[in-house]
Amino acid sequence: MPQERDDVTDRGKADAHHHRIACAVDELEDRAVVEAGRGMGMTDGQLLWQVELPLALGVIIAGVRVAAVISIGLATIAAAIGAGGLGEYIFRGLAMVNNQVILAGAIPAAALAILADMSLGWLEKRLAPPH
């Protein structure tokens, strides 16, 4: 039995190692593109706006995507301190032990979070540079 656990742990370490290698390769490719821009005589401003920012746009949008989904969840929970919103229905339904009222707040909040995630995910893929 301990042998299986070691195999799983080793597999996890190998996956993490492969991920680190893939990130390092991507970083080297990005550096090569920046150096190519320098070699073409681009100024620092041109490098930023025409090379570095387009390369980083996918990661920036991914961060905004995560922040948007977390914000929707936190805004829902903020009803616990009287901030209002869809969380009021959830907490009111919990107090009344009424599933319909709970779902009246939970379903729209979840739909909003899913819609934000899907739309920003689409934007992230659309703006990411081709590899």
N, C-alpha and C positions, 0 to 999 in steps of 0.2 A: 504493500500500500504506500509506504513512503516514497518508493521509486516513482509512482505515478505523479505524486505532488512535485517531485523534482523535475519531471518531464514538463509539467505544466508551467512551473516557474521558469525553467530554461526557455520554453517556447515564448513566454511573455517577455523575457529579457531579449530574446532574439528579435521579436517584433519591435520592441522599443529601439533596439540597436539599428534595425533596418530603417525605422522612421527617422532616427537621428542622421543616418547616412543620406537618406532622401532629402532631408532639410538642408544638409550641408551642400549637397549637389545643387539644389535650387539656389542657395546663397551664392555659390561659386558662379553659377550661370548668370545671376543678377549682377554680380561684380563684373563679370566679363562684359555684359551689356553696358554698364556704366563706363568701364574703361574704353570700350569701343566708342562711346559718345565723346569721351575726353579726347580720344585719338582723332576724332572728326573735327575737333576744335570747338566743341560746345562750351559755353560759359557755365558757371555754377547754376545760374538761374535756369538756363535751358535744360541742363541735366535734371534739375529738380522737377520742372514742369513737364518735360517731354519724355523723360526716362524713368526716374525714380518714383514719381507719384503714380504714373500708370502701373508700374510694377507692384506698388504697395496698395493699390486701390482695392483689390480683392480682400486683403487682410483688414483694411480699414472698414470696409462694408461689413465684414464678418463681425468685427467688434461692435459696430452699431447694431447689428442684428441681435447679438446676444444682449446688449444693453436694452434694446427695445422690449424684448421678451421678458427680461427680468423686471423692467419698469412696470410693465402691465401686471405682472404678478404682485409686485410690491404695492402698486396702487390699489389692487383688490384687497390686500391684507390691511392697508391703511385705514379701512373702515373700522377696524378694531379701536382706533384712537379718535374716531369721530370725523375722519376725513371724507366720508361719503363714498359715492361710487357704487359699482356693482357688488362690492364686498358687503355693503349694507344688507342686501338681500340674503347673502350667504349667512351672515351672522344672525340676522333676524330669523331665518329659517332654522338655524341651529338652536336658537333660544326657544322657538315654538315647536321644535321637533317636527318640522313640516318639510318633507323632501321636495315638494313642488316649489316652494319659495327658495330653497337652497339652489335648486337647478335653475331657477329664474335668474340667479346671479352668476352661477358657475358656468353655465353653457355659453352665455355671451362673452364672459371674460376669457374662457378657453378659446372660443372662436376668434376673438380679437387677437390673442397671442399667436394662434396658428396662422391667421391671415398675415400678421406682421412678419412672422418667421418665413412663411412661404414667399411673400412678395420681396422681402429683403434678400432671401436666398436666390431668387430669380435675378435680382439686380446684381448680386455678388457674382453669379456665373456670367452674366452679360458683360460686366465691366472688367472681369479678370483677363489678363493678357493670355493669349494662346500659348500652350506649351508644346 
